[in-house]
């Protein structure tokens, strides 16, 4: 029996992007949800910026640093730029732990390979958050950030 090739759920797409990022970035170790719901990875070795992984606001990622991976696609079906979704509780925990985000703009296809990546400390991301919105019905407050608040459009090839 053939499998459906319909749209991939947001959760599944995020998991695919996370796996692709972890494969692309040496020195990050996966952190399972049963160990921490608020982070995806930890720096296993010292990580320095590179041409494919620039940093904003820091010079290196020290061993043990908590990392939350957030992904977006270049364009939504509406034609607007994709967005990163941040949960308030997760953001506050990451900020309190001195952690960083690894933002990735990824191909929209199932493999979700990164087109552009950037490391940004959670404290610096505060400046990109314009407001927190209620998630409604037992869902956490969240913020949406267009990838163009983190990346220059020239960094994300069309």
Secondary structure, 3 states (H helix, E strand, C coil): CCCCCCCCCHHHHHHHHHHHHHHHCCCEEECCCCCCCCCCEEECCCEECCCCCEEECCCEECCCCEEEEEEEECECCCCCECEEEEEHHHHHHHHHCCCEEEEEEECCCCCCCEEEEEEEEHHHHHHHCCCCECCCCCCCCEEEEEHHHCCCHHHCCC
